[in-house]
Amino acid sequence: MPIEFTVYKGSKDGIKEEVTRKDDLKGNNVLIRVTHSGVCGTDAHCQSRDMALGHEGTGIVEALGPDAKLLKKGDRVGWGFLHDCCGHCRPCLTGWETLCRERKLFASSDFDQGSFATHAVWMEPFLFKIPEKMSSEDAGPLMCGGSTVFNALHVAGVKSTARVGIVGIGGLGHLAIQFAAKMGCQVVVFSGTDSKKEEAFHLGASEFHATKGAKELKLEKPLDNLIVTTSQQPDWELYLNVMAPNGVISPLSVDSGDLKIPYMPLLLNGLRIQGGIVAARQVHRDMLDFAAFHDIKPVKMTFPLTLEGVKQSLETLEGGKMRYRGVLVAQ
């Protein structure tokens, strides 16, 4: 029997409610009843496109295809940005399936379903069991936001002895602070003003600097790593001057412009700029286990998982009033 469920889609005329239809569950497909969904900046970017929104989903397994073997009905699971990969190329075989040329990602495939929905059907290998100690509400934002910052720390090879700079205290930054602090790092936080200073220290910062109008940053010691989580690229010259030799810069800003960075400081100090998106599946599993063990949680605002709730959450996000991750909750 075909499966039907409600999805909330973007369009040129605004968010709308539609019905998505799927065939009977085949292969390793899994039907999930969505209970929560994180709200990400990427959803805001896509809301004028004809596609289902949401990619930070959590929910309950309701049914499984004949080849699904790892999950069972009633399991709590989540999913994120990556939906599929070829499974046989070099990136896939070496644990880098997020870089597969045949990968299927949110906003580039599966336009008929997302996590802003009543249900979803995804392949079992791309679903993640939620640790018992973690609530589904907290897990939602970790499926993309948490995965992105944890992956940046992982790919950069951050050590517990490192001084890690975090630029921005928002949806990504507040999670990056917690992860780096729980890894044992000295966490240096940069924000425009002092308004979030106390919160930064509460999240795990060991040093804080307000940058608005600053011509120079004066730190106790240079930074081994810098993770940029702001919505736009920062003043690179300001930060290159506080990087230690062989330091790694991880830009996570979604910016359609070119990367323009002072050349000689990069060259003379052996700095590395490390690109990256969300974590590969094993790193993602590690992230969930790490977050559960260390009680890392998103600071969040909740909205009903309804048409009006979706609209309100995106308006809050675009208005700069989200602190710091929105979570849609099924009613």
Residue frames as qw, qx, qy, qz and C-alpha x, y, z in Angstrom:
[[0.000, 0.889, 0.458, 0.000, 0.00, 0.00, 0.00],
 [0.378, 0.577, -0.050, 0.722, 1.44, 3.45, -0.90],
 [0.444, -0.488, -0.438, 0.611, 2.52, 5.66, 2.00],
 [0.104, 0.760, 0.236, 0.596, 1.24, 9.23, 2.25],
 [0.489, -0.555, -0.375, 0.559, 2.37, 11.95, 4.65],
 [0.084, 0.981, 0.170, 0.042, 2.41, 15.71, 5.01],
 [0.646, -0.053, 0.005, 0.762, 5.46, 17.80, 4.20],
 [0.008, -0.927, -0.153, 0.343, 6.10, 21.53, 4.46],
 [0.692, 0.287, 0.324, 0.578, 7.65, 22.85, 1.29],
 [0.148, -0.528, 0.071, 0.834, 9.21, 26.06, 0.16],
 [0.448, 0.610, 0.564, 0.331, 7.95, 27.98, -2.87],
 [0.250, 0.281, 0.115, 0.919, 8.18, 31.40, -4.47],
 [0.373, -0.593, -0.286, -0.654, 4.87, 32.18, -2.78],
 [0.401, -0.549, 0.477, -0.557, 5.95, 31.08, 0.69],
 [0.103, -0.164, 0.964, -0.183, 5.83, 27.91, 2.79],
 [0.706, -0.009, -0.213, -0.675, 3.03, 25.52, 1.90],
 [0.578, -0.176, 0.752, -0.262, 1.66, 22.18, 3.07],
 [0.629, 0.342, -0.514, -0.472, 1.61, 19.28, 0.63],
 [0.903, -0.159, 0.357, -0.179, 1.20, 15.51, 0.58],
 [0.169, 0.572, -0.772, -0.222, 4.11, 13.29, -0.44],
 [0.951, 0.037, 0.091, -0.293, 3.48, 9.76, -1.68],
 [0.039, -0.555, 0.826, 0.088, 5.92, 6.87, -1.48],
 [0.740, 0.074, -0.599, -0.296, 5.63, 3.29, -2.72],
 [0.904, -0.414, -0.099, -0.052, 5.56, 0.37, -0.33],
 [0.340, -0.789, 0.508, 0.068, 8.78, 0.12, 1.69],
 [0.919, 0.357, -0.149, 0.071, 11.36, -1.69, -0.40],
 [0.610, 0.447, -0.427, 0.495, 14.93, -2.77, 0.23],
 [0.497, -0.217, -0.541, 0.643, 16.38, -1.12, 3.32],
 [0.122, -0.504, -0.117, -0.847, 13.96, 1.80, 3.43],
 [0.260, -0.327, -0.743, 0.523, 12.58, 2.83, 6.82],
 [0.184, -0.716, -0.388, -0.550, 9.41, 4.75, 7.62],
 [0.343, -0.120, -0.512, 0.778, 9.89, 7.25, 10.45],
 [0.179, -0.858, -0.459, -0.145, 7.25, 9.24, 12.29],
 [0.344, 0.444, -0.207, 0.801, 8.87, 12.64, 12.78],
 [0.467, -0.695, -0.494, 0.236, 8.74, 13.89, 16.36],
 [0.264, -0.838, 0.033, 0.477, 11.24, 16.77, 16.17],
 [0.691, 0.503, 0.174, 0.489, 13.20, 18.75, 13.63],
 [0.398, -0.501, -0.001, 0.768, 15.95, 21.27, 14.02],
 [0.381, 0.897, 0.225, -0.003, 15.69, 24.51, 12.05],
 [0.663, -0.232, 0.249, 0.667, 18.88, 25.40, 10.18],
 [0.054, 0.659, -0.162, -0.733, 20.07, 28.39, 8.19],
 [0.081, -0.093, 0.819, 0.560, 20.09, 26.19, 5.11],
 [0.137, 0.562, 0.814, -0.040, 16.33, 25.77, 5.47],
 [0.076, 0.800, 0.192, -0.563, 15.95, 29.55, 5.38],
 [0.053, -0.466, 0.558, 0.684, 18.11, 29.71, 2.24],
 [0.038, 0.077, 0.915, 0.393, 15.89, 27.09, 0.55],
 [0.247, 0.451, 0.696, -0.502, 12.44, 28.34, 1.51],
 [0.426, 0.590, -0.067, -0.683, 11.79, 30.00, -1.85],
 [0.194, 0.300, -0.849, -0.389, 12.61, 26.78, -3.75],
 [0.827, -0.050, -0.179, -0.531, 10.06, 24.13, -4.68],
 [0.561, 0.190, -0.779, 0.208, 11.29, 21.50, -2.21],
 [0.723, -0.602, -0.334, -0.059, 10.46, 19.96, 1.14],
 [0.043, 0.777, -0.407, 0.478, 12.35, 21.64, 3.96],
 [0.696, -0.581, 0.328, -0.267, 14.21, 20.30, 6.98],
 [0.757, 0.373, -0.524, 0.119, 17.27, 18.08, 7.44],
 [0.030, 0.368, -0.736, 0.567, 17.74, 17.81, 11.21],
 [0.729, -0.247, -0.289, -0.570, 15.10, 15.17, 11.82],
 [0.041, -0.181, 0.919, -0.349, 14.44, 12.84, 14.72],
 [0.710, -0.074, -0.121, -0.690, 11.60, 10.41, 15.12],
 [0.639, -0.173, 0.701, -0.266, 10.31, 6.90, 15.78],
 [0.121, 0.180, -0.872, -0.440, 10.69, 3.94, 13.43],
 [0.679, 0.125, 0.287, -0.664, 7.21, 2.80, 12.37],
 [0.930, 0.269, 0.230, -0.102, 7.96, 0.26, 9.65],
 [0.281, -0.602, 0.635, 0.395, 10.93, -1.31, 7.85],
 [0.681, 0.484, -0.396, -0.381, 11.61, -2.62, 4.38],
 [0.994, -0.054, -0.066, -0.061, 12.50, -6.32, 3.92],
 [0.765, 0.325, -0.288, 0.475, 16.26, -5.69, 3.80],
 [0.151, -0.752, 0.304, -0.565, 16.49, -3.41, 6.85],
 [0.811, -0.108, -0.549, 0.171, 18.38, -5.32, 9.54],
 [0.386, 0.185, -0.468, 0.773, 19.87, -2.83, 12.00],
 [0.269, -0.159, 0.259, -0.914, 16.78, -1.10, 13.34],
 [0.105, -0.367, -0.924, 0.024, 13.47, -2.23, 14.77],
 [0.222, -0.689, -0.438, -0.532, 10.06, -0.73, 15.16],
 [0.539, -0.805, -0.246, 0.035, 9.99, 1.80, 18.00],
 [0.672, -0.139, -0.027, 0.727, 13.67, 2.80, 17.77],
 [0.014, 0.946, 0.080, -0.314, 14.46, 6.50, 18.08],
 [0.696, 0.127, 0.331, 0.625, 16.53, 7.66, 15.12],
 [0.072, 0.854, 0.012, -0.516, 17.75, 10.80, 13.46],
 [0.707, 0.348, 0.368, 0.494, 19.12, 11.86, 10.10],
 [0.203, -0.699, 0.045, 0.684, 20.91, 14.82, 8.62],
 [0.252, 0.710, -0.273, -0.599, 22.29, 16.34, 5.43],
 [0.139, 0.370, -0.846, -0.359, 23.52, 13.16, 3.71],
 [0.809, 0.098, 0.193, -0.547, 20.96, 10.74, 2.27],
 [0.955, 0.196, 0.215, 0.056, 22.98, 8.36, 0.09],
 [0.044, -0.751, 0.567, 0.335, 26.33, 7.71, -1.60],
 [0.705, 0.401, -0.508, -0.291, 27.73, 5.31, -4.20],
 [0.863, -0.403, 0.267, -0.144, 29.49, 3.12, -1.63],
 [0.933, 0.086, 0.194, 0.292, 32.37, 2.07, -3.87],
 [0.422, 0.809, -0.142, 0.384, 34.48, 5.15, -4.71],
 [0.535, 0.215, -0.500, 0.646, 37.67, 6.10, -2.86],
 [0.214, -0.395, 0.294, -0.843, 35.95, 8.63, -0.54],
 [0.814, -0.286, -0.123, -0.490, 33.22, 6.11, 0.35],
 [0.909, -0.011, -0.391, 0.145, 35.67, 3.29, 1.01],
 [0.496, 0.174, -0.440, 0.728, 37.87, 5.48, 3.22],
 [0.279, -0.588, -0.612, 0.449, 35.16, 6.97, 5.41],
 [0.042, -0.328, 0.041, 0.943, 34.66, 10.20, 3.47],
 [0.233, 0.463, 0.815, 0.259, 31.29, 9.45, 1.89],
 [0.069, 0.835, 0.313, -0.448, 30.21, 13.07, 2.36],
 [0.000, 0.664, -0.411, -0.624, 32.65, 13.87, -0.48],
 [0.514, 0.189, 0.802, 0.238, 31.36, 11.16, -2.84],
 [0.064, 0.135, -0.416, -0.897, 30.66, 12.51, -6.34],
 [0.364, -0.306, -0.735, -0.482, 27.37, 10.61, -6.37],
 [0.095, -0.218, -0.712, 0.661, 26.31, 11.69, -2.90],
 [0.196, -0.653, -0.554, -0.478, 22.74, 12.75, -2.23],
 [0.232, -0.119, -0.451, 0.854, 22.47, 15.78, 0.00],
 [0.070, 0.746, 0.552, -0.366, 19.65, 17.93, 1.29],
 [0.184, 0.811, -0.005, -0.556, 18.72, 20.65, -1.24],
 [0.172, 0.516, -0.664, -0.513, 20.29, 18.70, -4.11],
 [0.342, -0.024, -0.900, -0.270, 18.15, 15.54, -4.08],
 [0.237, -0.416, -0.854, 0.204, 14.99, 14.00, -2.53],
 [0.055, -0.180, -0.005, -0.982, 13.07, 17.25, -2.98],
 [0.539, -0.397, -0.499, -0.550, 9.76, 15.63, -2.04],
 [0.742, -0.574, -0.346, 0.004, 10.56, 15.02, 1.62],
 [0.242, 0.546, -0.456, 0.660, 12.42, 16.49, 4.56],
 [0.322, -0.187, -0.778, 0.506, 12.22, 16.71, 8.34],
 [0.312, 0.128, 0.214, -0.917, 9.56, 19.45, 8.29],
 [0.557, -0.011, -0.658, -0.506, 6.95, 16.72, 7.92],
 [0.801, -0.337, 0.194, -0.455, 4.79, 14.20, 9.71],
 [0.922, -0.111, 0.355, 0.110, 6.80, 11.25, 8.36],
 [0.243, 0.757, -0.533, -0.290, 9.82, 10.46, 6.22],
 [0.985, 0.086, 0.148, 0.038, 11.25, 7.45, 4.37],
 [0.098, 0.839, -0.532, -0.057, 15.04, 7.07, 4.38],
 [0.790, 0.269, -0.545, 0.079, 17.62, 4.37, 3.76],
 [0.819, -0.553, -0.141, 0.057, 18.59, 2.52, 6.94],
 [0.766, 0.006, -0.113, 0.632, 22.39, 3.03, 6.53],
 [0.210, 0.417, -0.015, 0.884, 21.89, 6.79, 6.72],
 [0.546, -0.704, -0.192, -0.412, 19.89, 6.81, 9.94],
 [0.281, 0.371, -0.660, 0.590, 21.44, 7.20, 13.38],
 [0.579, -0.536, -0.612, 0.049, 20.18, 5.67, 16.61],
 [0.143, -0.776, 0.160, -0.593, 19.79, 8.32, 19.28],
 [0.337, 0.159, -0.783, 0.497, 21.67, 7.53, 22.52],
 [0.424, -0.572, -0.702, 0.019, 19.43, 6.68, 25.47],
 [0.371, -0.483, -0.341, 0.716, 20.77, 9.59, 27.53],
 [0.055, -0.118, 0.245, 0.961, 19.86, 12.10, 24.82],
 [0.431, 0.542, 0.527, -0.494, 16.38, 13.50, 24.23],
 [0.518, 0.474, 0.584, 0.407, 15.02, 13.57, 20.68],
 [0.067, 0.979, 0.192, -0.016, 14.47, 17.31, 21.09],
 [0.335, -0.798, 0.377, 0.331, 18.16, 17.88, 21.83],
 [0.657, -0.055, 0.639, 0.396, 19.26, 15.43, 19.14],
 [0.518, 0.768, 0.376, 0.039, 17.60, 17.31, 16.29],
 [0.146, 0.967, -0.193, -0.077, 20.02, 20.26, 16.05],
 [0.493, -0.554, 0.629, 0.232, 22.98, 17.91, 16.44],
 [0.788, 0.312, 0.518, 0.117, 22.07, 16.12, 13.19],
 [0.558, 0.704, 0.117, 0.423, 23.48, 19.02, 11.17],
 [0.095, -0.925, 0.203, -0.307, 24.71, 21.81, 13.46],
 [0.692, -0.584, 0.424, -0.010, 26.45, 19.45, 15.86],
 [0.894, 0.178, 0.317, 0.260, 27.72, 17.25, 13.04],
 [0.477, 0.813, -0.007, 0.334, 29.20, 20.24, 11.20],
 [0.152, -0.876, 0.377, -0.260, 31.22, 21.67, 14.09],
 [0.809, -0.380, 0.448, 0.017, 32.31, 18.26, 15.41],
 [0.854, 0.392, 0.212, 0.271, 33.51, 17.37, 11.93],
 [0.270, 0.893, -0.191, 0.306, 35.51, 20.59, 11.73],
 [0.471, -0.717, 0.489, -0.155, 37.30, 19.68, 14.96],
 [0.899, -0.058, 0.429, 0.067, 37.84, 16.12, 13.76],
 [0.750, 0.592, 0.120, 0.269, 39.12, 16.93, 10.26],
 [0.123, 0.901, -0.287, 0.302, 41.47, 19.61, 11.59],
 [0.762, 0.051, -0.539, 0.356, 42.99, 17.08, 13.99],
 [0.253, -0.753, 0.196, -0.574, 42.34, 19.25, 17.03],
 [0.573, 0.023, -0.721, 0.388, 44.23, 18.06, 20.11],
 [0.504, -0.729, -0.457, 0.078, 43.24, 18.42, 23.75],
 [0.526, -0.427, -0.070, 0.732, 46.26, 20.72, 24.23],
 [0.297, 0.411, 0.398, 0.765, 45.14, 23.10, 21.46],
 [0.078, 0.453, 0.285, -0.841, 43.98, 26.67, 21.79],
 [0.208, 0.436, 0.777, 0.404, 40.84, 26.78, 19.69],
 [0.121, 0.217, 0.074, -0.966, 39.29, 30.05, 18.57],
 [0.185, 0.542, 0.815, 0.089, 35.53, 30.12, 17.89],
 [0.027, 0.044, -0.132, -0.990, 34.23, 33.10, 15.90],
 [0.496, -0.221, -0.351, -0.763, 30.56, 33.70, 16.63],
 [0.157, 0.056, 0.868, -0.468, 28.17, 32.49, 19.33],
 [0.603, 0.145, -0.133, -0.773, 25.15, 31.34, 17.38],
 [0.931, 0.051, 0.010, -0.360, 23.58, 28.14, 16.10],
 [0.860, 0.293, -0.349, 0.230, 26.95, 26.60, 15.26],
 [0.226, 0.611, -0.481, 0.587, 29.24, 28.54, 17.55],
 [0.563, -0.502, 0.377, -0.537, 27.53, 27.71, 20.84],
 [0.995, -0.034, 0.039, -0.082, 27.86, 24.00, 20.00],
 [0.693, 0.509, -0.335, 0.383, 31.48, 24.35, 18.86],
 [0.141, -0.671, 0.468, -0.557, 32.38, 25.97, 22.19],
 [0.814, -0.340, 0.307, -0.356, 30.91, 23.04, 24.12],
 [0.971, 0.210, -0.075, 0.086, 32.55, 20.34, 21.99],
 [0.504, 0.606, -0.391, 0.475, 36.00, 21.97, 22.09],
 [0.327, -0.630, 0.443, -0.547, 35.79, 22.61, 25.82],
 [0.905, -0.226, 0.254, -0.255, 34.76, 19.02, 26.58],
 [0.878, 0.376, -0.195, 0.222, 37.68, 17.83, 24.44],
 [0.721, -0.482, -0.085, 0.490, 39.95, 19.58, 26.92],
 [0.482, 0.453, 0.156, 0.734, 40.91, 22.51, 24.70],
 [0.136, -0.455, -0.229, 0.850, 41.47, 26.12, 25.72],
 [0.265, 0.645, 0.646, 0.310, 38.54, 27.80, 24.00],
 [0.147, -0.316, -0.016, 0.937, 38.92, 31.43, 22.91],
 [0.263, 0.671, 0.691, 0.053, 35.62, 32.98, 21.84],
 [0.125, -0.101, 0.184, 0.970, 35.18, 36.00, 19.58],
 [0.113, 0.707, 0.698, 0.017, 31.91, 37.91, 19.36],
 [0.223, 0.687, 0.218, 0.656, 30.96, 41.36, 18.17],
 [0.252, -0.693, 0.188, -0.649, 30.17, 42.77, 21.62],
 [0.023, 0.250, -0.832, 0.495, 30.33, 41.75, 25.28],
 [0.664, -0.154, 0.030, -0.732, 26.60, 40.91, 25.35],
 [0.945, -0.018, -0.265, -0.191, 27.25, 37.16, 25.18],
 [0.220, 0.605, -0.680, 0.351, 30.41, 37.11, 27.29],
 [0.500, -0.309, 0.644, -0.490, 28.91, 35.47, 30.36],
 [0.913, 0.196, 0.147, -0.326, 27.13, 32.90, 28.24],
 [0.648, 0.579, -0.491, 0.057, 30.36, 32.06, 26.40],
 [0.006, -0.481, 0.774, -0.412, 32.10, 31.29, 29.70],
 [0.715, -0.081, 0.475, -0.506, 29.10, 29.26, 30.86],
 [0.896, 0.375, -0.089, -0.221, 29.34, 27.17, 27.68],
 [0.931, -0.152, 0.116, 0.311, 33.02, 26.47, 28.29],
 [0.459, 0.779, -0.125, 0.408, 35.08, 29.40, 27.01],
 [0.716, -0.406, -0.194, 0.533, 38.33, 30.15, 28.81],
 [0.255, -0.312, 0.119, 0.908, 38.94, 33.49, 27.09],
 [0.308, 0.758, 0.576, 0.007, 36.67, 36.05, 25.39],
 [0.255, -0.241, 0.195, 0.916, 37.21, 38.96, 23.01],
 [0.375, 0.778, 0.405, -0.300, 34.76, 41.52, 21.62],
 [0.567, 0.028, 0.476, 0.672, 35.72, 42.35, 18.04],
 [0.260, 0.856, 0.423, 0.147, 33.42, 45.15, 16.85],
 [0.091, 0.987, -0.094, 0.098, 35.60, 48.00, 15.64],
 [0.706, -0.551, 0.340, 0.287, 38.79, 46.20, 16.68],
 [0.467, 0.796, -0.369, -0.111, 41.90, 46.87, 14.59],
 [0.354, 0.441, -0.797, 0.210, 43.99, 44.33, 16.47],
 [0.860, -0.401, -0.225, -0.221, 43.37, 41.31, 18.70],
 [0.051, 0.612, -0.681, 0.399, 45.52, 40.88, 21.79],
 [0.909, -0.209, -0.299, -0.203, 45.45, 37.28, 22.99],
 [0.651, -0.650, 0.392, -0.018, 47.24, 35.57, 25.84],
 [0.450, -0.292, 0.757, 0.373, 48.74, 33.10, 23.34],
 [0.338, 0.275, -0.553, -0.710, 48.29, 32.38, 19.60],
 [0.817, 0.114, 0.288, -0.486, 45.61, 30.03, 18.31],
 [0.323, -0.206, 0.882, 0.273, 46.29, 26.54, 17.00],
 [0.130, 0.404, 0.843, 0.331, 42.84, 26.31, 15.43],
 [0.224, 0.235, 0.125, -0.937, 40.19, 28.77, 14.34],
 [0.139, 0.421, 0.879, 0.174, 36.58, 27.79, 13.58],
 [0.138, 0.082, -0.074, -0.984, 34.49, 30.48, 11.91],
 [0.087, 0.416, 0.903, -0.065, 30.76, 30.05, 12.50],
 [0.180, 0.500, 0.179, -0.828, 29.42, 33.48, 11.58],
 [0.631, 0.590, 0.484, -0.138, 26.96, 33.93, 8.70],
 [0.503, 0.854, -0.107, 0.072, 29.52, 35.96, 6.75],
 [0.788, 0.182, -0.242, 0.536, 33.27, 35.83, 6.35],
 [0.447, -0.815, -0.138, 0.341, 35.17, 37.77, 9.01],
 [0.181, 0.925, -0.335, -0.004, 38.04, 40.23, 8.68],
 [0.965, 0.068, -0.164, 0.193, 40.64, 37.59, 7.87],
 [0.418, 0.587, -0.366, 0.589, 43.59, 39.88, 8.47],
 [0.461, -0.637, 0.281, -0.551, 42.43, 40.39, 12.04],
 [0.923, -0.276, 0.200, -0.180, 42.54, 36.66, 12.75],
 [0.856, 0.382, -0.222, 0.269, 45.58, 35.64, 10.73],
 [0.156, 0.705, -0.432, 0.540, 47.67, 37.79, 13.02],
 [0.543, -0.488, 0.504, -0.461, 46.76, 35.66, 16.05],
 [0.979, 0.104, -0.106, -0.139, 47.31, 32.24, 14.48],
 [0.586, -0.568, 0.549, 0.181, 50.18, 30.04, 15.64],
 [0.212, 0.495, -0.731, -0.418, 52.54, 28.57, 13.00],
 [0.172, -0.007, -0.964, -0.204, 50.95, 25.55, 11.27],
 [0.353, 0.230, 0.566, -0.708, 47.54, 26.62, 12.55],
 [0.075, 0.301, 0.867, 0.390, 44.35, 25.39, 10.91],
 [0.310, 0.191, 0.131, -0.922, 41.43, 27.62, 9.92],
 [0.120, 0.321, 0.930, 0.135, 38.02, 25.96, 9.43],
 [0.259, 0.084, -0.048, -0.961, 35.53, 28.30, 7.71],
 [0.141, 0.344, 0.925, -0.080, 31.93, 27.13, 8.22],
 [0.271, 0.504, 0.164, -0.804, 30.17, 30.29, 7.02],
 [0.512, 0.486, 0.672, 0.224, 27.73, 29.73, 4.16],
 [0.031, 0.760, -0.092, -0.643, 28.90, 32.54, 1.89],
 [0.764, 0.536, 0.348, 0.095, 28.45, 32.60, -1.89],
 [0.196, 0.945, -0.256, -0.059, 31.29, 35.09, -2.33],
 [0.743, 0.422, -0.433, 0.288, 34.93, 34.30, -3.00],
 [0.752, -0.573, -0.092, 0.312, 37.36, 33.48, -0.22],
 [0.400, 0.767, -0.168, 0.472, 39.76, 36.43, -0.14],
 [0.756, -0.627, -0.039, 0.182, 42.50, 36.11, 2.41],
 [0.013, -0.896, 0.431, 0.103, 45.92, 37.80, 2.89],
 [0.896, 0.343, -0.284, 0.013, 48.40, 35.63, 1.05],
 [0.385, 0.575, -0.589, 0.417, 51.77, 36.21, 2.69],
 [0.448, -0.442, 0.567, -0.531, 50.71, 35.53, 6.34],
 [0.951, 0.054, 0.116, -0.281, 49.22, 32.25, 5.13],
 [0.788, 0.487, -0.336, 0.170, 52.43, 31.36, 3.32],
 [0.212, 0.621, -0.564, 0.501, 54.97, 32.47, 5.91],
 [0.454, -0.370, 0.587, -0.559, 53.20, 30.86, 8.87],
 [0.147, 0.084, -0.976, -0.139, 52.34, 27.57, 7.19],
 [0.486, 0.136, 0.479, -0.718, 48.65, 28.03, 7.85],
 [0.015, 0.142, 0.928, 0.344, 46.03, 25.66, 6.48],
 [0.518, 0.080, 0.084, -0.847, 42.47, 26.43, 5.43],
 [0.085, 0.037, 0.996, 0.013, 40.37, 23.31, 5.87],
 [0.531, -0.060, -0.264, -0.803, 37.02, 23.05, 4.10],
 [0.052, -0.089, -0.979, 0.175, 34.35, 20.64, 5.22],
 [0.513, -0.339, -0.308, -0.726, 30.63, 20.01, 5.55],
 [0.787, -0.422, 0.180, -0.412, 28.81, 17.62, 7.87],
 [0.346, -0.489, 0.800, -0.037, 30.49, 14.56, 9.34],
 [0.506, 0.148, -0.798, -0.292, 30.76, 11.17, 7.68],
 [0.750, -0.392, -0.361, -0.392, 28.61, 8.52, 9.33],
 [0.758, -0.211, -0.491, 0.374, 31.10, 7.06, 11.81],
 [0.242, 0.141, -0.271, 0.921, 32.23, 10.52, 12.88],
 [0.447, -0.402, -0.186, -0.777, 28.57, 11.45, 13.22],
 [0.803, -0.371, -0.463, -0.062, 28.01, 8.45, 15.50],
 [0.585, -0.048, -0.415, 0.695, 31.04, 9.46, 17.53],
 [0.049, -0.329, 0.051, -0.942, 29.60, 12.97, 17.83],
 [0.646, -0.461, -0.291, -0.535, 26.30, 11.69, 19.21],
 [0.815, -0.282, -0.445, 0.242, 28.04, 9.42, 21.72],
 [0.423, 0.111, -0.287, 0.852, 30.40, 12.22, 22.78],
 [0.251, -0.407, -0.057, -0.876, 27.53, 14.67, 23.21],
 [0.758, -0.443, -0.374, -0.300, 25.49, 12.17, 25.22],
 [0.759, -0.172, -0.430, 0.458, 28.43, 11.28, 27.49],
 [0.343, -0.005, -0.217, 0.914, 29.39, 14.91, 28.14],
 [0.029, 0.716, 0.616, -0.328, 25.80, 16.20, 28.31],
 [0.107, -0.185, 0.284, 0.935, 26.30, 18.62, 25.41],
 [0.245, 0.644, 0.717, -0.100, 22.96, 20.17, 24.51],
 [0.202, 0.434, 0.316, 0.820, 21.82, 22.88, 22.12],
 [0.089, 0.372, 0.391, -0.837, 20.43, 26.08, 23.53],
 [0.041, 0.278, 0.800, 0.530, 17.07, 26.05, 21.81],
 [0.418, 0.181, 0.204, -0.867, 13.69, 27.60, 21.18],
 [0.251, 0.200, 0.942, 0.096, 10.75, 25.33, 20.35],
 [0.430, 0.225, -0.168, -0.858, 7.92, 25.77, 17.86],
 [0.761, 0.181, 0.542, -0.305, 5.02, 23.50, 16.86],
 [0.232, -0.139, 0.797, 0.539, 5.65, 21.28, 13.84],
 [0.396, 0.688, 0.587, -0.160, 2.78, 22.84, 11.91],
 [0.460, 0.631, 0.295, 0.550, 2.58, 25.17, 8.93],
 [0.151, -0.947, -0.028, -0.283, 2.39, 28.21, 11.20],
 [0.722, -0.626, 0.205, 0.212, 5.13, 26.87, 13.43],
 [0.748, 0.156, 0.302, 0.570, 7.46, 26.38, 10.47],
 [0.247, 0.793, 0.189, 0.524, 6.79, 29.93, 9.27],
 [0.415, -0.900, 0.041, -0.130, 7.33, 31.37, 12.74],
 [0.810, -0.397, 0.226, 0.368, 10.59, 29.49, 13.26],
 [0.633, 0.334, 0.279, 0.641, 12.04, 30.70, 9.95],
 [0.008, 0.888, 0.137, 0.439, 10.94, 34.27, 10.64],
 [0.619, -0.775, 0.107, 0.071, 12.62, 34.10, 14.05],
 [0.804, -0.124, 0.279, 0.510, 15.80, 32.74, 12.48],
 [0.463, 0.547, 0.273, 0.641, 15.93, 35.31, 9.70],
 [0.183, -0.916, -0.111, -0.340, 15.17, 38.10, 12.16],
 [0.390, 0.469, -0.562, 0.560, 18.26, 37.21, 14.17],
 [0.512, -0.500, 0.278, -0.640, 16.20, 36.39, 17.25],
 [0.937, -0.082, -0.326, -0.092, 16.88, 32.64, 17.47],
 [0.111, -0.665, 0.660, -0.331, 18.87, 31.62, 20.56],
 [0.034, -0.610, 0.532, 0.587, 20.39, 29.52, 19.29],
 [0.079, 0.018, -0.898, -0.433, 18.75, 26.61, 17.47],
 [0.639, 0.003, 0.051, -0.767, 15.07, 26.29, 16.65],
 [0.057, -0.018, 0.998, 0.014, 13.37, 22.94, 17.18],
 [0.593, -0.084, -0.293, -0.745, 10.00, 22.02, 15.69],
 [0.216, -0.073, 0.898, -0.377, 7.97, 19.70, 17.94],
 [0.307, -0.234, -0.781, -0.490, 5.23, 17.43, 16.58],
 [0.427, -0.227, 0.275, -0.831, 1.89, 18.08, 18.21]]
